[in-house]
């Protein structure tokens, strides 16, 4: 019964036979069943192609099917091929007429020869190892079940020998039973983070397997493993184990995508299609009418109830147990949908148990189709996810609380998963260190931002780090030692942090306390100069010290390597300023400021020295810019020099490049305006005159001809109209290229003309206000304001959906203010500074040393204002 239920037929070919077993047709017609031609098959008895030892089995099956109310039966027999070979086939025999006891049949064949041979081989192997009798009896059933589970399945015996791999195992991993004949060959395919975790995993596994091999009751945990496929690809799997009848089942669930996405809670997967009673999932099988065919003990613990429910429906079950019929109604709806779409459906179901407690279940319905694509049965399977739901909710709430606190904590915080990848950084981490999450999230990236002096200290430091995280993860209540690390920030600066670790929701969090200034201050506060030198000498930043009387006390290696001067080169501050500040004015200003600062300090009015930024001349002739950080203690000034030369050069180059591009754009704009003006005049003066002369000649010819030949005269009249259109077009093009009114009359007249033209063309109401008539401005101002106006009108026409536009040209104090205001839909915030039209208007305003302003409220229109200084 179970074997038949779980078969998913893969159709090879179909026979149609009469009640006398004569073959009348086969499908598909373009194949040769068993290698025979159609002439060799049609009208022959099907028993001619059945191995002699199985003819009686076939005949008994036909007679039994005729005599019963059943509509189909499945048998496994051997058929004879054209090459006289006997191959195993599964035959699904169906009645043509369900109501008749003397009917024709349809036989669907499925080639199971390779499966059968492997089954026989497995039977011999199991027999040789004294395999459990129940497994031998149920091997055929299990093979059918395992082959239909959409997950890789493997089986080994108590000796660790692999006895079965399903087809999905080969599809996913690429290995056959010859590749991994035993567990010893399979174990090297499992990847581990390091040798320590590999040894621990092996020890745990072999302890469990030894118990299993000796026949003790053994519970294998669900494991997550990285497995190398035959192709070399590494995949993440959840591995579920089950022990029954002296053999070990392993089912592999691919969680690669979920693992790489760092999901803290893995989505529930449609559980494995299986009826093995010891798998902790509810399993039920229904026929096409939603009647129960099978229920496992996980779904219903009461054996009598499991027997009673066969042939019943969910409605019967709910009524018997006193449960809400809404549950049965919803399940029936989902069943009907599954039956209709013939695809897996998953849903979550909320039930109340006998203790009146709410429980959550993940339910699935999976349709199994017969050889014709019709619904054969539906497998329902699910699991109790109440604890997971509660855990998920608690985890979400905990993470929300934690992240809310962490995001608002003025201390950098990040966390690590088991693979040492960073999965979270708070805002202060980004603000303090500068790296974004994507830049440092991988376990290969973030260690490089921690500074070490050399390779040995790098090795030791990373080992110390891993050990601290491992200890924290394994013993979250134990206080781990605080690690001090120097981190290279994104801006190149080095910062020192005290790092402590804690665990939350199986993630290790690192809390970074910025002690950079404290450490530097501590270093500068050493009473002994030798102790200070020992600390500062090899620091990766320029450090020096001098007495307030100007005597230089100490320069570290980085100072000498960076700036070039040794202690003998600059014994005093006065010499320092002479060598590093060649400009007398700057040197005197800096030195005088220093003397004044020392005087204030001596009077007790200054407890700390302000930082400063200045450029200095190095010994090699280069000028470099530094930020000077000062600290003073017992009349000794300690100075840290942070080199910001590259940053300053980059800023200057960016500004220079921007100015050059703006000058080039201005030049190109001016050239284009000149070209437009020249082309406009050439078209108007030259081409216009020629066409006007042509019109006059045509008019003269018309007067001479029309009296003698009216038809020709009429034709010349049409030509004159065309000539008028040409003249109009020439004037329009010339005006659009460069309105002569802009050059001849002035800016206000040109704007008023353009307003009138726009109103005529678009039917939009336009109002022009002008209190700056005959304003005298440069041609550059005229041209750029006019072009800005044209671009504004173009945007209004294309995008604003405005019905009214107000234009004003006004004098306000010493400024000429030009504005265009429409009542359209406005401009979105993200478009104001990105569209080429607006950027072009801004650049034109900058070219004439003007201020450009654009305001817009969504749905309330847009206003563009250009303010041109007249002085």
Secondary structure, 3 states (H helix, E strand, C coil): CHHHHHCCCCCCEEEEECCCCEEEEEECCCCCHHHCCHHHHCCCEHHHHECHHHHHHHHHHHHHHHHCCCCEEEEEEEEECCCCCEEEEEEEEEECCCCCCCCCEEEEEEECHHHHHHHHHHHHHHHHCCCCHHHHHHHHHHHHHHHHCCCEEEEEECCCEEEEECHHHHHHHCCCCCCCCEHHHHHCCEECCCHHHHHHHHHHHHHHHHHHHCCCCCCCCCEEEEEECCCCCEEEEEEEEEEECCEEEEEEEECHHHHHCCCCCCCCCCCCCCCCCCCCCEEEEECCCCCEEEECCCCCCCHHHHHHHCCCCHHHHHHHHCCCHHHHHHHHHHHHHHHHHCCCEEEEEEEECCCCCEEEEEEEEEEEECCCCCEEEEEEEEEECHHHHHHHHHHHHHHHHHHHHHHCCCCEEEEECCCCCEEEECHHHHHHHCCCHHHHCCCCCHHHHEECCCHHHHHHHHHHHHHHHHHHHHCCCCCCCCEEEEEECCCCCEEEEEEEEEEECCEEEEEEEECHHHHHHHHHCCCCHHHHHHHHCCCCCEEEEEECCCEEEEECHHHHHHHCCCCCCCCEHHHHHHHHCCCHHHHHHHHHHHHHHHHHHHCCCCCCCCCEEEEEECCCCCEEEEEEEEEEECCEEEEEEEECHHHHHHHHHHHHHHHHHHHHHHHHHHHHHHHHHHHHHHHHHHHHHHHHHHHHHHHHHHHHHCCCCHHHHHHHHHHHHHHHHHHHHHHHHHHHHCCHHHHHCCHHHHHHHHHHHHHHHHCCEEEEEECCCCCCCCHHHHHHHHHHHHHHHHHHHHHHCCCEEEEEEEEECCEEEEEEEECCCCCCHHHCCCCHHHHHHHHHHHHCCEEEEEEECCCCCEEEEEEEECC
